[in-house]
Amino acid sequence: MYDIVISGAGPAGSKCAEILAKAGYKVALIEKDIKWRKPCGGGITYKVFNLCPELKKLNLPRINGITMYSADFHKLDFKLESSRYGAVIDRLELDDLLRNTAIDAGAQLFDKNLSYNFISKDGNYIGIKTRTPEGIKEYHGKIIVIADGVSSKLALRSGLRHRWKVDDLGMGKCAIMEGKHQLDNEFIYTFFMPYNGYGWIFPMGNKRFNIGVTTFNEANLQCNINTLYHEFLANPNTKKYITGTDYKIIWEGSFPYPVGGILEKSLYSDNLMLVGDNGGFVSPISGEGIPSSIKSGKIAAETAIDALHEEDYSKNVLKKYKTHSEIKYIIRSFKLKLSMLKFFYENNGRNFNRMLELTEENPEFKVHTVNLFVSKTMPPKNFIARIKDIR
């Protein structure tokens, strides 16, 4: 019997496991395949370094600026404050580091375990069943944290959420490539499209980069992600930075991710909590999910510690997860960003084009614009009105 069973050893699950193990609790950390690389741009901000100080030991090259293009190729360059730096990391390396930190803290990792169902008793979930190369295994726990991603079988079986609707998802395709490039290694590059979606190029040193595209909402049905990906690779504006013709593909993958905001009504129940992608902890504008997912794992762990101390694992205690001030702030922030996302893409991205026009004229507006993408900072109340006023 474990105090906590966590299904999914990505950033959210691993952070949750680390905190609980450090507090002295017995933690089972279940993962389908630690060698699987989640498709992701791999961009991380200073907030991730603050949440996971072990990252600082990697001495990753710092990202100190952002270049954005609108659909009509208005350009915005922005240098970040020194304290708000970022980095680009291979997700395989990131997930390994956070998982190993949890293991070092005392969590027990069970690899090659695909979670597929719950163990129930007297109407309560008391564990999970997994499929392994050796057969079916069972893990019993007082609290179960579901952290196994957007395609989780447990999340559906729990009844906490239903299958995703197309409008609630983004679809992406990306690759890590090797070869010379013309990118400034201190900048990341984003290209917003006339359809609901964007492309990116993130440098990973002088001879490596992460490149990809994504669509969301109705564009998932209107566009083919593979076609868009190859069009983006061949786009003249992309080719200014990726000038070669013989890049080596280190890895390539496609992925869905949630874009509809936090699933407020689906975060917890008796004995259960959803964290990370499962709970919608992905920014609706940038698609960035690493910092908010880690934060959800952290708050879920702190909530579980309270429940274990009280020996009460009911939703009356676990609701502290959803009502935590930091979770409430993320919820409010994502709601605002979701409304702004719809605004930006009106009329084939017209408002986003106009926003970048204004950033060319007003340095203060530049700060609000970039903060909208790289942090949870909310823009001033007149932000949208100023965009609409541009002629």
N, C-alpha and C positions, 0 to 999 in steps of 0.2 A: 504494500500500500504506500502510495506517494502522497505527500501533502498537495502537490500540484502536478498535473499532467499538462504539458504544453505541446500542442500539435503544430509543428512548423518552427524551424530553427533559422529563420531569416532575421533581419534586424529587430523586428518587434518581439518575436518569440525569444530570441537570444537575450535581449535586454531584460525582458521579464524574468527569464530563468536566472540571469546573473544576480539581480537584486534579491530574489527569493532565496537563492542558494547562499548569498552572503549573509542573509538574515538567519541562516541556520535551518532552513526548511529542506525537506527531501523533494527534489525536483526531477521529473522525467521529461527530457527534451526529445521529442519525436521528430524525425526528419526523413523524407522519402529518398533523398539522395544528396549528400553533401557536395558532390562533384557537379551538380547541376548549376549552371550559371543563369540567373534570372536576367532576361532581356531588360536592359535599363541603360540610360545615358551615363550613369555613374557619377553625376555631379553631386557634390556634397558642400554644405555651407559651414560657416563657423559654428552654427548651432549644433551640428552633428559632432564636431570636435569637442564642444563643451559637454555634450551628453556622453560621449565616448572618448575620454582622454587618451585611451590606449592608441588611438589613431595618430596621435602626434609623434609616436615613436617611428612611424613609417617615413617621416620626412618627405611627404608628398610635395611636388612642386605646387606653389600657391597660385590660385586663380585670383587675379586682382582687378579684373574688369570684364565687361560684357559688351558684345556687339549685337545689336538687334536690327533686323530688316523687316519692314512691313511688306505687304503683298505688292505694292508698287515700288518697293525698294527705297523708301525713305530709310535712312540709316541713323542709328543712335549708338554712339560709343559712350561708355560710362566707366569711370575708374571707381572701384569700391574703396570705402574707407579701410584703413589698414586692419582694423579690428573685425571687419566683416568679410574677411577673405574666404575663399572656397578652395576646392580641389576637385580633381577628377580621378576616380579609382575604378578599377575593374571590380564588378560586383562579386566575382568569385573570391577575390582577395578580401573585400569588405566583409562578406558574410562569414568567411573562414575566421577572420580576426574576432568578430563579435561573438561567434559561436565558441571559439576557443577561450575567450574571456569568461563566458558562462561556465564552461567546463572547469576552468582553473578555479572558479569560485565554488565548485562543488556540485554543479548540475550533472546528471547522468545522461549522456547522449546515446540515442538508439537510432542508428542510421539504417537505411534500406527498409524503412517502415512506412508504408502508405496507409494513412488513417482513412477508414471508410465507414465506421459506424460507432455508435455508443454502446456501452454496457449500462443497462438500466436496472433499478431496484426500487420498488415502492413508488414508482412514478418519477424518480430522480435519476439523473445521469451520474454514475459513479466510476466511470472509466471509458476508455476507447478501445476499439479493436483495430488492429493493423494487419495488412498483408505483407509478408516478408518472403525472401527466397526459401526460408525454412518452413513456412506455413503461417497460420493465423496466430497472432500474439495478442495478449490483453494487458492493459496498463490501468490500474485502479488508482483513483485520486479523489481527494475531497473537493477540489475545484479543478475545472478543465478550462484552459485558455486555448482558444482556436486562433491560430496564427499562421495557417497554411495557405494563405493567398486567395486570390480572386476566384479560383476554381475549386475551392474547398468543398468536399463532400460533407464534412461534418457541419459546416455552417448551414447547409440546406436541410440536413437531417435534424438539426436542432430546432428548426421552426423559427429561428430568430430572423432569418431573411429568406426571400424567395430567389428564384433565378434572376440574374441580371437582365434588364431590358436593354435593347440595343442603344437606346438614348442615354443610358446610364454608364456606358462604357466608352473607353478610348481604345483604339487599335493601333499598335505600333510595330515598326520593324527597324532593327538597328544592327550594326556590326562594329567590331573592333578591327581596324585595318592597320597594316604596317607599311611604311614607305615615307619618303620625304613629302613635306607639306609646307605651305606658306602661311600657316597660322601663327599668330602671336601666342606663345605658350602661356602667357599670363591672362589670356582672354578666352571666354567661351562665346560661341556664335549661334544665334537662333534666327530662324527665317519663318516669319508668319505668313500663311498662305491665304488666298481668297476663299478657299473652302475652310470648314472648321478643322483646323489642324496646323501643324508647323513642322519644320525640320530643324536639325541641330548638327553642329560639328563641335566636339569637345576635344581639345588636344590632350594627349597623354605622354608628352615628351616630344623630342625632335622628330621621331620616326614612327609615332603611333597616334591614333585618334579614334574616337567613338563617333559614329555618324548614323543618323536615323531620321525617320519621319513618323508622324502620328496623325490620326484622324479621330474625331469624336462626334457624338450625337448623330445627326442625320447624315453626315459625311461618311460614316461607316458603311452606309448602304449605297451612297452615291459614288464612292471612289473605291478603287482596288488598291490596297496598301502595297502590294508588290510592285504594281505599275508606278505608283507615286514614288516609291523608294528609288527605283531605277531612273525615273525622271529627275529626281532630286540629285542623284549622283552625276547626271549629265548636264544639269542646269549650268549655264555660263557663269552665274553668280557664285555657284558652289565651286566651279572649276577654277575660279580666281585663287582659291585657297588650296584646292586639291588638284594640282596641276599634272600629276603623273597619270600613267595608263596601266601600270603593272603592279598595283597594290596587292599585297598578300592579305587575304582574309583570315584573321586569327580565329574569329568566331562570328556567327551570324544567327539571329533569332527573331521571332515575331512574338507579340504578346498583347493580351487585353489588360486593361486596368480601369478602375472605377473613376468616373469624373463627375458624379452627381452630388458630391459632398458627403458629409458624415451621415451614416445611417443611425440617426438618433434613437429610433425605436427598436434598434436591433443590436445594441451593444452588450446587453447582459440579460441574464435570467437566473433562476436558481442554479447554483453550481457552475455557471457558465459566463465567460466573457469573450467577446470578439475584439481582436486588435489588428492593426496594420491594414493592409488592403481589404481584408474581410469586412472591416468596419467603415470603409470609404475614406481612410486617412491619406488621401492623395489630393494635392492642390488642383482645383479645377482649371486654373490657367496654365501653370507651368508643367503640370504632370509630375511635379516633385513629390515623392512620398516618403523618402528616407527619414527626414527629421520628425515629421508628424507621426510616422509609424513607430519610431523608437520611443517617442514621447508617450504614445498610447500604451506600449509595452511597459514602460516605467510606471505610469499611473495605475495600470492594471495590477502590477506587482504590489504596489503600495496598498491598493484596495484589498488584495488577497491577504496581505499580512495582517491587516485589521480584522478581516473575516476569520482567519485562522486563530488569531489571538482571542476573539470572542467565541470561537467554535460555532459560528453561525454563518452558513454559506448560502443563505437565502438571498433573493433579489433585493430584499429590504436593506441588506448590508452592502451588496455588490453594486447597488445604484450609486454609491459614492464614486465609482469609476466615471460614470456619465456626468455627474454633477460636480466633479472636480473643476476648480476654476480654470486650470490650463486646458482641459478638454472643452469646456464651454467656450473658451476663447478661440480655440481652433474651429469649433462649430460655427461661431459667428463670422470668423474670418473667411471660411470657405463659402458661406452663404453669400457674402459680399462678392467674393471672387467669381462665384458662379453667375451672379447677375451681371458682373462686368464682362465675363466671357461672352455672354449672349450679346451684350452691347457692342463689343469689339468687332464681332463677326457679322453684324448687320450689313446688308448690301455689299456682300463680297469683301468684307474687311475694311469698309470705308472709314469707320470710326477709328480703327487701329491706325490706318494711314494718317488720319488727322491728328491723332495723339502724338505720333512721332514728328509731325510737322511742328507741333507746339513745343516739343522738347528741344527742337533746333533753336528756338527763340528764347526759351525761358529755363535757365539752369535749375531753379527751384522745382519746376515741373518735372525735370529730368529725375530728380531725387525721388519724387512721389511715384513716378512711372516705374523706375527700377525696383524700388522697395516693394511694389505690388507683385513683382515676379520673384524676388530673391528672399523675401521675408513675409511674415504675417502682418506687417505694418499696414494699417488701413489708410487710404488716401483721404485728403480733406473732403468735406461735404460738397465743395464746388468743383470737384475734379471732373465729373461727367459734364457738368454745365459748361465748363471752359472748353471741353472738346467740341461740344455741339455749337459753340459760338464761333468756331473757326470758319472763315469764309475763303 
